[in-house]
Amino acid sequence: MSGTKRTRIPRTPTLGLISPQALSRYRHAVALRRRGADRETCHAGERDLDRLLGVRLWHVSIFDFDDIFDRNAPPAYMGDAEDWHRALQLRQQLEAADRELRRQERAARRAAKAIPEPEPAA
């Protein structure tokens, strides 16, 4: 058989895409679910984040871990489950970034309360 051998082009991993915009969209999507928004609204918020992170329609979404997947192991039918592991890593990074942002917000509120107001000059 003649011709060139086709080899896969190594792509840069999309992990580390956790930007302030991605974190904001993640918090919004989680808040929609928590408030019990209708299914279409929740789905739209989740897809906005998926598009920002480069998750395609046929890939495992980071929100699938709430609905259909377990975090302990990928389903047996997925084979090597590279997509499952990628989604899990993105979800864990977003959760860690959210925890850190909440910690910083709490610290800022405490610092604002601790600053005494200046006394008026007599």
C-alpha positions in Angstrom: 0.0 0.0 0.0 1.5 3.3 -1.1 1.0 6.7 0.4 1.9 8.4 3.5 1.3 7.1 7.0 -1.1 9.3 8.8 -0.2 10.1 12.4 -2.2 11.9 15.0 -1.1 15.5 15.6 -0.4 16.0 19.3 -2.7 18.7 20.6 -2.0 20.9 23.6 -4.0 19.8 26.6 -6.9 22.0 27.4 -6.4 21.6 31.1 -5.5 24.8 32.8 -8.2 26.7 31.1 -9.7 27.8 34.4 -10.0 31.6 33.8 -12.0 34.1 35.8 -14.6 34.0 33.0 -14.8 30.2 33.2 -15.1 30.3 37.0 -17.9 32.9 36.7 -19.8 30.7 34.3 -19.3 27.7 36.4 -20.7 29.4 39.5 -23.6 30.7 37.5 -24.5 27.2 36.2 -24.2 25.7 39.7 -26.4 28.5 41.1 -29.0 27.8 38.4 -29.2 24.1 39.4 -29.2 25.0 43.1 -32.1 27.4 42.7 -34.1 24.8 40.7 -34.2 26.7 37.4 -36.0 25.0 34.5 -34.1 22.4 32.6 -33.5 24.5 29.5 -32.0 27.4 31.5 -29.7 25.1 33.4 -28.7 23.3 30.2 -27.9 26.7 28.4 -25.7 27.8 31.3 -23.8 24.5 31.3 -23.3 24.6 27.5 -21.9 28.1 27.7 -19.2 26.9 30.0 -18.6 23.7 27.9 -18.1 25.9 24.8 -15.7 28.1 26.7 -13.7 25.1 27.9 -13.7 23.5 24.4 -15.9 20.6 25.3 -17.7 19.4 22.2 -21.2 18.0 22.0 -20.0 14.4 21.9 -17.6 14.8 24.8 -18.3 14.2 28.4 -19.5 17.4 30.1 -18.2 18.4 33.5 -21.8 18.5 34.6 -22.4 14.8 33.7 -20.8 13.8 37.0 -23.9 15.1 38.7 -26.3 13.3 36.5 -25.0 10.1 35.0 -21.4 9.4 35.9 -19.7 8.4 39.2 -16.5 10.1 40.2 -14.8 6.9 41.3 -14.3 5.1 38.0 -15.4 5.5 34.4 -18.2 3.3 33.1 -17.0 0.0 31.6 -18.4 0.8 28.1 -16.1 3.9 27.7 -12.9 1.8 27.2 -9.9 3.9 28.0 -12.2 6.8 29.1 -9.7 9.5 28.2 -12.6 11.9 27.8 -14.1 11.0 31.2 -10.7 11.6 32.9 -10.4 15.0 31.1 -13.8 16.1 32.2 -13.2 14.9 35.8 -9.9 16.9 35.9 -11.6 20.0 34.6 -14.4 19.7 37.2 -11.9 19.2 40.0 -10.0 22.3 38.9 -13.1 24.4 38.8 -14.2 23.2 42.2 -10.8 24.0 43.6 -10.8 27.5 42.0 -14.3 28.1 43.4 -13.3 27.1 46.9 -10.2 29.4 46.7 -12.3 32.3 45.4 -14.9 31.8 48.2 -12.0 31.7 50.8 -10.7 35.0 49.4 -14.2 36.6 49.5 -14.6 35.6 53.1 -11.2 37.0 54.0 -12.0 40.3 52.3 -15.3 40.6 54.1 -13.6 39.9 57.5 -10.9 42.5 56.7 -13.5 45.0 55.8 -15.3 44.5 59.1 -12.0 44.7 61.0 -11.1 48.2 59.8 -12.3 50.7 62.4 -14.1 53.8 61.1 -12.2 57.0 61.6 -13.4 59.2 64.5 -14.8 62.6 63.5 -12.5 65.5 64.2 -13.7 67.6 67.1 
